[in-house]
Structure formats: structure tokens, C-alpha cells
Amino acid sequence: MSDDTPKRRGRVLSATISGSASQVLGPSTSRVAIVFSPPSTGSYTVSTEAGVTDGNGMVLVVGGCQLTITLETHGDAVEKPWYAIKNAAPAPAPTVMGFIEVTE
């Protein structure tokens, strides 16, 4: 008997972000989910827009909830490139964001 169930693979990633927008994930048609973790300090904003600005997207804050983007719920947004920017407050130093990419 063969198992035709799709095989999902996850990988934990991190990116150092600053006050300038940067791409943290490229496009992928095999991606089915992304889980962004809240930061340990400060806050950051993520978006599918290359020109993401501080607070103009989905904002993750210390003590907040994770942000989960899935193919089933959010459609092809999960397959697009993703960008992030560190929010200005409380300090200008770069921050490290953590996230999980799930592919099939």
C-alpha cells in the first residue's frame, strides 16, 4: 500500500532586522504555512509588500501571540515573498526575529 499523503517539512529560521525593510523569505509555491514568533524585545512588522514600514503591516510585539499564515486560511499570501522591519520604539538597535517555514 502506498502512502500518497503529502509530506510536510518545517524549518526554524531567524533573521536580523533593522529600521530598513528587508526580505526575510523569498517566494515559494511549496510553502503551506509560516509562523512568526513575537520578539523578545521591541516589536517588528511583517508584510508581503517590499516597502513595508514601521507599523504598516502585521505587527508582532513582546508578549504578543505568534502570527500564523496558512495556505488554507490566507491563500497564496503564504507563497509570496515576505518582508520585515524593526519598529522604531523602544530602541534603534537591530533585533532578531524567529519564524517557522512549512513546505510540502
DOVOMI-283105 format. One line per 8 residues: number of its first residue (from 1); their letters; for each residue x, y, z of N, C-alpha, C, O. Coordinates in steps of 0.1 Angstrom, whole numbers, plus 5000, padded with zeros to 4 digits. Example, Ala and Ser with C-alpha at 12.3 -4.5 7.8 and 13.67 -1.06 7.14 Angstrom:
BEGIN
1> AS> 5132/4943/5078/5123/4955/5078/5132/4967/5078/5142/4967/5085 | 5128/4978/5071/5137/4989/5071/5129/5000/5079/5134/5011/5080
***
This chain:
BEGIN
1> MSDDTPKR> 5008/4988/5000/5000/5000/5000/5009/5012/5000/5018/5013/5008 | 5006/5022/4991/5014/5034/4990/5008/5045/4998/4995/5046/5000 | 5016/5054/5003/5011/5065/5011/5012/5077/5002/5023/5082/5000 | 5000/5082/4998/5000/5094/4989/4999/5107/4997/4997/5118/4991 | 4999/5106/5010/4998/5118/5019/5010/5127/5016/5021/5123/5017 | 5007/5140/5013/5019/5149/5011/5027/5150/5024/5023/5149/5035 | 5040/5151/5022/5050/5152/5033/5053/5167/5036/5058/5174/5027 | 5050/5171/5048/5053/5185/5052/5066/5185/5059/5069/5176/5067
9> RGRVLSAT> 5073/5195/5056/5086/5197/5063/5087/5212/5069/5082/5221/5062 | 5092/5213/5081/5093/5226/5087/5107/5229/5090/5115/5220/5093 | 5110/5241/5090/5124/5246/5094/5123/5259/5101/5115/5268/5098 | 5131/5259/5112/5131/5271/5120/5142/5281/5115/5153/5277/5112 | 5138/5293/5113/5147/5303/5107/5147/5315/5116/5139/5317/5124 | 5157/5323/5113/5158/5336/5120/5164/5346/5111/5171/5343/5101 | 5162/5359/5113/5167/5370/5105/5169/5382/5114/5161/5384/5123 | 5180/5388/5112/5183/5401/5119/5177/5412/5111/5181/5414/5099
17> ISGSASQV> 5169/5420/5117/5162/5431/5110/5165/5444/5117/5168/5445/5129 | 5165/5455/5109/5167/5468/5114/5156/5478/5110/5145/5473/5107 | 5159/5490/5110/5149/5500/5107/5146/5502/5092/5139/5511/5088 | 5153/5494/5084/5150/5493/5070/5144/5480/5066/5147/5470/5071 | 5134/5481/5057/5127/5469/5053/5137/5459/5046/5145/5463/5038 | 5136/5446/5049/5144/5436/5043/5136/5424/5040/5126/5421/5048 | 5139/5416/5030/5132/5404/5027/5137/5393/5036/5149/5391/5037 | 5128/5386/5042/5131/5375/5052/5128/5362/5046/5133/5351/5051
25> LGPSTSRV> 5119/5361/5036/5116/5349/5029/5113/5352/5014/5106/5361/5011 | 5119/5344/5006/5116/5345/4991/5103/5338/4988/5097/5332/4996 | 5098/5340/4975/5086/5333/4971/5088/5318/4971/5099/5313/4969 | 5077/5310/4973/5078/5296/4973/5064/5290/4971/5055/5292/4979 | 5062/5283/4960/5049/5276/4957/5048/5263/4965/5037/5258/4966 | 5058/5259/4972/5057/5247/4981/5054/5251/4995/5053/5242/5003 | 5054/5264/4998/5052/5268/5012/5037/5267/5015/5029/5271/5007 | 5033/5261/5027/5020/5260/5031/5017/5267/5044/5005/5269/5047
33> AIVFSPPS> 5027/5271/5051/5025/5279/5064/5037/5286/5068/5049/5282/5064 | 5035/5297/5075/5046/5305/5081/5041/5308/5095/5030/5312/5097 | 5050/5306/5105/5046/5310/5119/5057/5320/5123/5069/5316/5125 | 5053/5333/5126/5062/5343/5131/5061/5343/5146/5050/5344/5151 | 5072/5343/5153/5072/5344/5167/5073/5359/5172/5079/5367/5165 | 5067/5362/5183/5068/5375/5189/5083/5377/5193/5089/5368/5197 | 5088/5389/5192/5102/5392/5196/5104/5392/5211/5094/5393/5219 | 5116/5390/5215/5119/5390/5230/5121/5405/5235/5120/5407/5246
41> TGSYTVST> 5124/5414/5225/5125/5428/5228/5119/5436/5217/5120/5431/5205 | 5114/5447/5219/5109/5456/5209/5097/5450/5201/5089/5443/5207 | 5096/5454/5189/5085/5449/5180/5090/5450/5166/5099/5457/5162 | 5083/5442/5157/5086/5443/5143/5073/5441/5135/5063/5436/5140 | 5074/5446/5122/5062/5445/5113/5066/5436/5101/5077/5437/5096 | 5057/5427/5097/5059/5418/5086/5048/5421/5075/5037/5426/5079 | 5051/5419/5063/5042/5422/5052/5047/5415/5039/5059/5411/5038 | 5038/5413/5029/5042/5408/5016/5046/5420/5007/5050/5418/4996
49> EAGVTDGN> 5046/5432/5012/5049/5444/5005/5064/5447/5008/5068/5448/5019 | 5072/5449/4997/5086/5452/4998/5088/5465/5005/5099/5467/5012 | 5079/5474/5004/5081/5487/5011/5074/5488/5025/5070/5499/5029 | 5074/5477/5032/5068/5477/5045/5074/5487/5054/5086/5489/5053 | 5066/5494/5061/5071/5505/5070/5067/5501/5085/5058/5493/5087 | 5073/5508/5094/5071/5506/5108/5056/5507/5111/5050/5518/5110 | 5049/5496/5115/5035/5496/5119/5026/5495/5108/5013/5495/5110 | 5030/5494/5095/5021/5494/5084/5022/5480/5078/5027/5477/5067
57> GMVLVVGG> 5016/5470/5085/5015/5456/5082/5010/5449/5094/5002/5454/5101 | 5015/5437/5096/5012/5429/5108/5023/5431/5118/5034/5427/5116 | 5019/5436/5130/5029/5440/5140/5030/5429/5151/5019/5424/5156 | 5042/5425/5154/5044/5415/5164/5051/5422/5176/5061/5429/5174 | 5046/5420/5188/5052/5427/5200/5056/5417/5211/5051/5406/5211 | 5064/5422/5219/5068/5414/5231/5056/5410/5239/5047/5418/5241 | 5055/5397/5242/5044/5392/5250/5032/5389/5242/5022/5385/5247 | 5032/5392/5229/5021/5390/5220/5020/5376/5215/5028/5367/5219
65> CQLTITLE> 5010/5373/5207/5008/5360/5202/5016/5358/5189/5020/5368/5183 | 5019/5345/5186/5025/5342/5173/5015/5346/5162/5003/5347/5164 | 5021/5348/5150/5013/5350/5138/5014/5339/5129/5025/5336/5124 | 5003/5332/5126/5004/5320/5117/4996/5323/5104/4985/5327/5104 | 5003/5322/5093/4998/5324/5080/4998/5310/5073/5008/5303/5072 | 4986/5306/5068/4985/5293/5061/4979/5294/5048/4971/5303/5045 | 4982/5284/5039/4976/5283/5026/4961/5282/5027/4954/5288/5019 | 4956/5274/5036/4942/5271/5037/4934/5284/5041/4923/5286/5036
73> THGDAVEK> 4940/5291/5050/4933/5303/5055/4935/5316/5048/4926/5324/5046 | 4948/5318/5043/4952/5330/5037/4955/5330/5022/4960/5340/5016 | 4953/5318/5016/4955/5317/5002/4970/5318/4998/4979/5315/5005 | 4972/5324/4986/4985/5325/4981/4994/5335/4988/5006/5336/4984 | 4989/5342/4998/4998/5351/5005/5010/5344/5012/5021/5349/5013 | 5007/5332/5016/5018/5324/5022/5029/5320/5012/5041/5318/5016 | 5026/5320/4999/5036/5317/4989/5045/5329/4984/5055/5327/4978 | 5040/5341/4988/5047/5353/4983/5060/5356/4991/5062/5350/5002
81> PWYAIKNA> 5068/5365/4986/5080/5369/4994/5075/5377/5007/5065/5384/5006 | 5082/5376/5018/5078/5383/5030/5089/5392/5034/5101/5389/5033 | 5086/5404/5039/5095/5414/5043/5092/5418/5057/5081/5416/5062 | 5102/5423/5064/5101/5427/5078/5109/5440/5080/5119/5443/5074 | 5104/5447/5091/5111/5459/5095/5110/5460/5110/5100/5457/5116 | 5121/5464/5117/5121/5465/5131/5114/5479/5134/5116/5489/5127 | 5105/5479/5143/5098/5491/5147/5107/5500/5155/5115/5495/5163 | 5106/5513/5154/5115/5523/5160/5115/5522/5175/5126/5523/5181
89> APAPAPTV> 5104/5520/5182/5104/5520/5196/5106/5506/5201/5101/5497/5195 | 5113/5503/5212/5119/5513/5221/5133/5517/5217/5138/5528/5222 | 5141/5509/5210/5155/5513/5207/5158/5510/5193/5152/5502/5186 | 5168/5518/5187/5172/5516/5173/5180/5504/5170/5182/5502/5158 | 5185/5497/5179/5193/5485/5176/5186/5474/5169/5174/5473/5170 | 5193/5467/5160/5186/5456/5153/5181/5446/5162/5185/5445/5174 | 5171/5438/5157/5165/5427/5165/5165/5415/5157/5166/5415/5145 | 5164/5403/5164/5164/5390/5157/5149/5385/5158/5143/5385/5168
97> MGFIEVTE> 5144/5382/5146/5131/5376/5146/5132/5361/5143/5141/5357/5135 | 5123/5353/5148/5123/5339/5146/5110/5335/5139/5099/5341/5142 | 5111/5325/5130/5099/5321/5123/5101/5306/5118/5112/5302/5117 | 5090/5300/5116/5090/5286/5110/5084/5286/5097/5073/5292/5095 | 5090/5280/5087/5085/5279/5074/5081/5264/5072/5090/5255/5074 | 5069/5261/5067/5064/5248/5065/5062/5246/5050/5055/5254/5044 | 5068/5236/5044/5067/5233/5030/5061/5219/5028/5062/5211/5037 | 5056/5217/5016/5050/5204/5012/5057/5199/5000/5054/5188/4995
***
